[in-house]
Amino acid sequence: MVEPEFTTVRRGAGRSVMMECRVLQANPSRILTFEWHFRGKVLSAGRLDSPGYVSSHRLPAVAADDYGQYTCTLQNEAGAGTCVFHLTGRALPPEFYFDTPSPVRVQRPWLYSYLLQWTQSSPEAADIITAYHLEVRQVDEGAWHSATVPLSGVVRSGDLFSHSISELIVPLAYDIRLSALTRFGLGETATRHIYYTDVINPQQGDIFCGFEDNKMCGFTQYSTRNTTMNFSWVQLPAAQTNKGAHSHNSGLMGGEKEQFLWSHPRGQAVFIEATGKGHPWERAWLISPVYNSTRHVSHTSTLCLSFFFQRQSKNPAVPVGVLRLRVRSLSRRDVLLWSSGLRGEDRHWQPISVSFTPHGPFRLVFEAVRGSGTYGRLLVDDISIMEGFCHHAASGTVTSTARSRMAATRSRITILLLVLIVSFTQR
C-alpha cells in the first residue's frame, strides 16, 4: 500500500517542486524497484534503498512543459503500488464573500447592478494571478456572457476583491462563474447564483423597491376603515392584478414611459382596490421607513424628491380621488409637498419633482383619498431622493413650503422604486 494514490500539486512557473511516493505497508517488506514516468517516458528507475521506503522526484524550476501527470510505481515480490501526481499551474477557485452590505444598486427603474465580492484561495500555491474571468447568464437560460476583471498588484491571501455586474434585469436571478487567470490559463471555477432583492435599509446608498418580497421595503400602512380592510394597500403578483393594472417593473401600463416591457409575470405590485362597498372620502396611508437617520442633515440641506404620476378614470369630470404626498419629520408636523388634484385624466406618465428641506430624519407618507366617481386609478412609480434642488418643476399642486429654486448640482443618496395603484369605485 502506497500514498498518495492521487494528488494535485500546484506550482507556479520557475518554482521548485518535490513529489514523494511513500510505502505504508508491504508484505514482504523488502522493496525491489521504483520507476517514475511522465508522458510515457521513464524519468528515473532503480532499487529503493532510502530510509522509510520513500521515492522522490524533484523539479528545480517548473517550466511550461513540466505540467502534467507523473506516476511513481513501487514494486516488490508480491506486486506493485502506484502514486499519481497531477502537477498544474491552475489557481484554486475563488471564495465568494456572501456578507456584502447592500449588494444591489439601481441603474434604472428596470435595471440593477450587483456588487460581487470574493477572496482567493491560496494564491501562492499556483502561478501569478493576472486577472479574473467572469461569466454571467440568466438562471438556466441562454448563453454565458464573459468579461475580464483586471487586477493591479500581487494577489495575497485574505485580499477582498470587488466587481460590479451591471445591466441586470429586475427581478431576474443570474448564474455566476468566476475563475482566476494565470500564465498557465484559467484556474478552477467557483459558481453561485445572485438574486435581485428589494433593499429595505434606506441608510446604505442607492435604494430600489420593486415589492418582490413580503417585507415591502419597510413600508407600513393603515386606513380609516382598517377593521373591514375595504380600502387598504395590497401586495400580490402582477399576474393576478385585474384589469391589466400591472406595475412598471411587472407588466404593462401603456404610455411613453413603458418602452421597456416585461415578458414574464414574476414581478409584484402594491395597489389599492376600492369595491362597491367602499365609502367616498375614505383614506389610506402608505408610510416609508425613516430616512436620513444616520446621516447628518443641516437645516440648509435641500433634497429633490422625484417620481412619476398617472391618473386613469372613465369620466374626467367626476371626482376620481386624490393622492397626496407629505413629509413627516420626527419632531415636526406633516408637511404637504404635493397633491394630484381631484379631477382629470391623463394616461401618460407625468414626471413630478419637488424640492424640500427635511429637518433631520423623516418619512414619506402617501395618502390616498377615495373619490365619488364610478371608476378611477392613481398610479405612482420611480421614486427617487437626491441631494440638491430639483431641475424641473412639479406637475400638480405644490405647496409654498415645497416651492423653491429648481436648479443646482445634485448627487444621488437614495433611489426608491414604489409602485402604488389606487382604484376607486362608487359604492
N, C-alpha and C positions, 0 to 999 in steps of 0.2 A: 504494500500500500504506500502510495506517494502523495505528496502535497506540494503545491496546489494542483488539483486536477485541471482547473481552468481559472485564469485570472486575467484581468485587463490592467496593463501597465501604461501610464500616461507620462510622456516626457516631451518637452519642447525640443526643437532642433538645436543642436550644439551642446546639449547637456548629456551627462553620462548616465548610464542605467546598468543595474546589476539584476540578473534573473537567476533565481536559485530553485532547484528541484531537490526535495528532501525525502528521504525514506522514513516512513513512520513505523512500518512493521514489515518484516521479511522472514520467511522460513524456507530454506535455511537462511541464516542471517548474512552469510558471505555474499557480497555483490560481485558480479562478474564484470559487467561493462556499462558504459554510458555512451549516448550519442545525442548531439544537438543538431537539429535540422531547421532550415529556413528556406522556404520556397523550393523544396525538393532537393536542396543541396545539403551535404553534411558539413557542418561548421567545425565540429570537433568530436573526437571519439577516443575511447581508451578504457583502462581499468580504473575503477573508482577506489582510490586509496585514501581519500580525505576523511578526517575525523567527523563523526556524526552522520556519515553517509549523505553528504550534500554535494551536488554537482552544480556549478555556476557558470554563467556566461555573461561577460561584461562588454558593453559598448562604451568606449571612452567619450565619444561625441556623436550623438544621434544625427544622422543625415536623413534626407527625404527618402532615400532608397531603403532605409533600415526599418521603416514601418511595415508591420505585417504580423504574421503568426509564427511563433517559434515553438518548437517541441523538443522536449528532453525525454529520452527513453532510458530507463534504468532496468537492467535485466539480470536475473540470477538463474540458477538451475531450474527453479520452479516456474518461472515465467517472467513477464515484463510489466512495468507500470510506466505511464506517460504523464508528464506535466505539459500543459499548454499555456503559453504566454501570448496574449494579444497586445502588441506594442502599438500605441496610437498617439497621435498629437492632438486628437479631438478634445475639446474642452468639455467639462462636465455641464449638465444642464443648469440654466439659471434657476434661482429660487424666488418665486413671486412673493411680493410683500402684500399682504391682504389687509393691513390696517391703515391704508391711506385715508386721511380725513377728507371727506367730500370729494371723491374722485370724479364725479360727474360735473361737467361745466356746460353751459348753454352757449351755442354759437348762433343759432337762430331758433325761432319757436319750434321748428320741426327737426332740428339737428342738435346733437350734443357731442361732446368730446369726453374722453375717459383718460384719466391720468394713470398710466400703468407704471408700477414700481417693482424693482427686483434687486436682488443681490446675486453674486456669482459664487458658486460652489468651488472651493479650492482652485482659485485662478492660477496659482503657482504650479499646479500639477500638470498642466499642458503647455502648449505653445502660447506665445504672447497674444492676447485678445486685442484685436484692432477695431472691431465694431460688433454690432448685433444685427441679426437678420430677423425681421418681424414679418409675420403673415397674419392676415385678418380676413375673416369671411363671416357672413351672416350664418347663424347656427344651423348646421346641417343643410345648407343651401349654397349653391353657386360655387364659383372658382375662388381660390385664395388670391388676395391682393398683397403683394410683398413690398417691403421698404427696408432700407438700411439705416440703422441708428448709429451715427458716428460717435466715436469716443475721443477724448483728449486726455492724455496721460496714461499711466500704468494702472491696470485694474488690480486692486488689492482686496483681500478678504475683508468682508464687512462693509465695503463701499455700497451705498444705495444709489441706484440709477433710476431715472425717471424719463418717461416719454409720453407725450400727449397724443392719443389716437383721435383724429378729428373726423368730421363728416359722417358721424354715426346717426342712424335714423331713430327717432323716438317712436315707440318704446322697444325697439328690437334688441335682441341679445346677439352676441358675437363670439365666435371661436377665435382663440389667440394661440399662435405658435411662436416661440422665441428661441433662438439659438445664438451662441457666441460664434464669431468669425475669427479664425486664426490663419496663419500662413498654410496650415495643414488643410483648411477648409471649414465646413460647417461643423460645429460641435453638436452635442446631443441636445435634443429638443425638449423644452418644457411647454406644456399646454394648459390652458384654463379657459373658462367662459367669463365674459364680462356682461353685466346686465345694466340696463337703464333703471335707475331708482329715483323716485321723487326726493328732492333734497328738502328736508324739513327744518334745518337749522339755518336761519337767515343771518347768523353771525359769521359765517365762514364763506366769504366770497360770493360768486355767482350762484343764484338760486333758480331752480326750474321746478315747476309743479305741473304735472300732467294728470294728477289724481290716479296714478297707476297702481297705488296700493291703498290699503284701508286706513292709512294714517292721515290722508287728506292734507298733507303738508303742514300739519299742525293747526289747521283751521278748525274753529268750533262754530256752533250755530244755536240759535234759539228763535222763537217766533211768538206772536201774540196769541196764537191758538196752539200752543205746544201740547195740550192734552189730547187733541184729536189728530195732530200731525197732518192736517189738511193742507198746510202751507209751510213746507219745510224743504231744506236743501237735501238732495238725494244724490248718492254716488252709485253708478251702475255702468256695466259695459255699454259702449256706444252702440253695439249691435242690437241692444234691447231698447234703446230710446225710440219713442214713437214719433210719427210724423216727420221722420227724416232729420230731426234736430240733432245732428251729430256735431261734436266739438271739432275745432280746427285740427287738433292732434289726433283725432279719432275717426273722422268721417267727412261728410260733405255738408257744406252750407251754401255754396254759391257766392259769387261776388269776386271782386278783383283780388282780394287777399288770398283766395283759395286757388292759387296757381299750383300749389303742391298738395296733391290729394293722396290720401292713403287708400291702399287696395286691400287692407286687412282690417278685421273687426276687433283687434285686441285692445285698442285704446279705451279709456274710460272718460266719462264726463260727469260734471256736477251740475245739477239743474233743479229748478223748482217747477212743479206742475200743479196748476190750480184746477180742481174739478168743479163740477156744477154745484157742489156743496159748499164752495168757498164763499167768504164774506168780503164784499168790497172794502178796501182800505185796510185789510189785514197787512201785517208787516212781518218780515222775516229777515234775520241778520246773519251774515257770514263774517266771522271775525278772524283776522290773521293772528299769527303768533307775535310776540313782542320783537320789534326790530330795533337795532342800534343799542342793544342792552350792554354790549361790551365795547362799544366804540364811542369815543368822546365826540359829542356834537355840541358846538357852541351855539349861542343864540343867533349868530350870523351865518350859520351853515345852511344854505338853501339846497333843497333837493327837488328833482324833477320826477314826478310820477306820470308815467305814460301807459296807455292801454288802448285797445280797440273796442268800439261800441257799435252795436247794431240793434235796431228796433224792427219788429215784424208785427203787423196787425192786419185784420181783414177790412177795417174801416178807419182810416186815419183821423176822421172827425170825432170818433168816440174815444173817451179816455181809456188808454191801454194800461197805464200804470207808470210808476216812477221807479227809477233806480238812482239811489243817492250814494255818494262816496264821502265818507268822513274820515278824519284822522283823530285818533284818540290818544292823547298823552296821558301818562300815568298820574300826573299831578294837575291836569287841567281838564276843562270841559271838552266835549267833542267839537271839532271844527268842521263845518261843511265845506268840502273842497269843490264838489261838482254835483250837478243834478241833471237828469236826462230830460226833464220836462214831462208833461202829461200826455200830449197828443203827438201824432205824426207817424210816418212810416218811412223807413229808408233801409232797403235790403242790402245796402253796401256797407262795408265796414268803414267807420269813421275813426281816424286817429285822434285820441284825446291826450292832451299834455297839460299838466297843472303844476306850477311851482308852489312850494310851501316850505316853511321853516319849522321843523319839529323842535320841541323843547325837551330834549333828552329822548329816552326810549318811547316808542309809540306803537300803535296798532292801526291797521287799516280796517274799516268797517264798511261792508257793502250792505245797503239796506234796500230791500225790495218791498214796494208798496203795491198791493193789488188794485187794479182799476175796475171800472164798471163795464168795460167793453165785453163783447162776446168772445173774443179770442185775441191773444197777443203774446208776444215774447220779447224779452230784453236779453241781449247777449253781451258778454264781456270776455275779452281774450287778451293774451300777451301783455301782462302787467310787468312793468319794469320800474325800478327806482334807481336814479342816477344822481350823482352829485353835481350841483350847479343849476343855473336857470334853464328852463326849457327853451328849445329853439323855436317851437311852434306853439301858437295859442290853442286853447281848448275849443271844442265844438260843444255847445250846450250852455248851461248856466254855470258861470264861475263866480264864486263869492268874492267880495272885496278883500277878504283875508288872504285868499289864494292868489289874487291878481298881482302880477309883478312883471319885471322885465324878463323877456323871453330870449335871453342871449347868454353867452359866456361859454367857456370850455367846461366840460364835464367828464368825469371818469366813472366807470361802472362800479357800483358797490354791491348791487343785488339785481338779479333778474328772476322774476317770478311769473310763471305762466299760470293763469287761473281761468278756467272756463266755467262760466255761470250762465245757465239757461233758465230764464224766468218765464213761465207760462201763466196766462191769466184767462179765466173763463167765467162768464157771468153765471151766477147761481140760478 
